[in-house]
Amino acid sequence: MKEIRISGKVKRWHTVSTIQQQTVAEHSWGVAMICRELWPEDHKLLEAALCHDLGEGLTGDVPWPVKRANFVFKKHLDEIEESEQERLGCVVPLEPRQRSRLKIADMLEMMCFAVEEMELGNKNMQEVFNRGLRFIDNPDMTTTDEQAIFEFTKPLVEKASASS
């Protein structure tokens, strides 16, 4: 349990100027609450949301631009983080649709954090928000949940527009 708790203390956003700090635990809780809101019947998804970044206790939170720039590095990093989750006994097997939902919730939580930052005056987070929006709008992420995702995203877009 100690190692799991330490994983939750890993700081996110260490390469982006933010007003607030966010830990992996805060992020994972936010992802879980989004899953609960959008897919309340899927308890396995909720568990996966709580565990999805525990491998970062070993690797740290490697920024997305680094992963995007080097697919081979990202693949090895994913393997290391998954192995760490297995070692901690925190792997939750998901169906493809559940994996898509988890990734969507992950992006929605990132967008929520970006909006909170923008409301505090942090203009740097506009691009982070836009990246999440592009991801959500990506046809590859299409699920049967478009309406629920749209309803969740709509107020975020409105707040982001008001803050920019």
C-alpha positions in Angstrom: 0.0 0.0 0.0 2.9 2.4 0.7 4.2 2.2 -2.9 0.7 2.8 -4.2 0.3 5.9 -2.0 3.7 7.2 -3.1 2.6 6.8 -6.7 -0.3 9.1 -6.0 2.1 11.8 -4.8 3.8 12.1 -8.2 3.5 15.7 -9.5 1.9 16.3 -12.9 2.5 19.3 -15.2 6.2 19.8 -14.2 7.0 21.1 -17.7 4.1 23.5 -18.0 3.6 26.7 -16.0 0.6 26.2 -13.7 -0.9 28.1 -10.8 -2.0 25.0 -9.0 -0.2 21.8 -8.6 -1.8 18.5 -9.4 -0.8 15.0 -8.3 -1.4 11.7 -10.0 -3.9 10.9 -7.1 -5.9 14.1 -7.7 -5.9 13.4 -11.5 -6.9 9.7 -11.1 -9.7 10.7 -8.7 -11.0 13.2 -11.2 -10.9 10.6 -14.0 -12.8 8.2 -11.7 -15.5 10.8 -11.0 -15.9 11.5 -14.7 -16.3 7.8 -15.4 -18.8 7.6 -12.5 -20.7 10.6 -14.1 -20.7 9.3 -17.6 -20.8 5.5 -17.1 -22.2 4.9 -13.6 -22.9 1.2 -14.2 -19.3 0.4 -15.2 -17.6 -0.4 -11.9 -14.6 -2.0 -13.6 -14.0 1.2 -15.5 -14.1 3.1 -12.2 -11.5 0.9 -10.7 -9.3 1.2 -13.8 -9.6 5.0 -13.6 -8.3 4.9 -10.0 -5.3 2.7 -11.1 -4.5 3.9 -14.6 -1.4 6.0 -13.8 0.0 4.1 -10.8 3.0 3.0 -12.9 4.1 6.6 -12.9 5.3 6.1 -9.3 8.3 4.4 -10.9 8.7 6.6 -14.1 7.3 9.9 -13.1 4.7 11.7 -15.2 6.5 11.9 -18.6 5.1 14.9 -20.6 2.9 14.1 -23.6 5.1 16.0 -26.1 8.0 13.7 -25.2 5.8 10.6 -25.8 4.4 12.0 -29.0 7.9 12.8 -30.4 9.2 9.3 -29.9 7.0 6.4 -30.4 9.7 3.8 -29.5 10.3 5.6 -26.2 6.5 5.8 -25.5 6.2 2.0 -26.2 9.0 1.2 -23.8 7.6 3.6 -21.2 4.1 2.0 -21.5 5.7 -1.4 -21.0 7.6 -0.2 -17.9 4.5 1.4 -16.4 2.3 -1.6 -17.1 4.9 -3.9 -15.5 4.9 -1.7 -12.4 1.1 -1.8 -12.2 1.3 -5.6 -12.5 3.9 -5.7 -9.7 1.6 -3.5 -7.5 -1.4 -5.8 -8.4 -3.3 -2.9 -9.9 -4.0 -4.0 -13.5 -7.6 -3.9 -14.4 -8.3 -5.7 -17.7 -10.6 -3.7 -19.9 -12.5 -4.4 -23.1 -11.7 -2.1 -26.1 -14.8 0.1 -25.5 -13.8 0.5 -21.8 -10.3 1.5 -22.8 -11.7 4.2 -25.1 -13.9 5.4 -22.4 -11.0 5.6 -19.9 -8.9 7.6 -22.4 -11.8 10.0 -23.0 -12.3 10.5 -19.3 -8.5 11.0 -18.9 -8.7 13.8 -21.6 -11.8 15.3 -20.0 -10.1 15.5 -16.7 -7.1 17.2 -18.3 -9.5 19.7 -19.9 -11.2 20.3 -16.5 -7.8 21.1 -15.0 -6.9 23.4 -17.9 -10.2 25.3 -17.5 -9.6 25.7 -13.7 -6.1 27.1 -14.6 -7.5 29.4 -17.3 -10.1 30.7 -14.8 -7.2 31.6 -12.5 -5.6 33.6 -15.3 -3.2 31.0 -16.8 -3.3 31.5 -20.5 -0.7 28.8 -21.0 -3.3 26.1 -20.5 -5.4 27.1 -23.6 -3.2 24.9 -25.8 -3.6 22.0 -23.3 -7.3 22.4 -23.4 -7.3 22.6 -27.2 -5.3 19.4 -27.4 -7.9 17.6 -25.2 -10.7 18.9 -27.4 -8.9 17.7 -30.6 -8.5 14.3 -29.0 -12.2 14.1 -28.0 -13.3 15.3 -31.5 -11.0 12.6 -33.2 -13.2 10.2 -35.2 -11.0 7.3 -33.9 -12.4 7.9 -30.4 -16.0 7.6 -31.6 -18.1 5.6 -29.2 -21.9 5.3 -28.7 -21.5 7.9 -25.9 -21.2 11.0 -28.1 -24.2 12.8 -26.5 -23.1 12.2 -22.9 -19.5 13.3 -23.8 -20.9 16.4 -25.7 -23.0 17.4 -22.7 -20.0 17.0 -20.3 -17.7 18.9 -22.7 -20.1 21.8 -23.6 -19.7 23.8 -20.3 -15.9 23.3 -20.4 -15.8 24.8 -23.9 -17.9 27.7 -22.8 -15.7 28.3 -19.7 -12.5 28.0 -21.8 -13.9 30.5 -24.3 -14.8 32.9 -21.6 -11.3 32.6 -20.0 -9.3 33.1 -23.2 
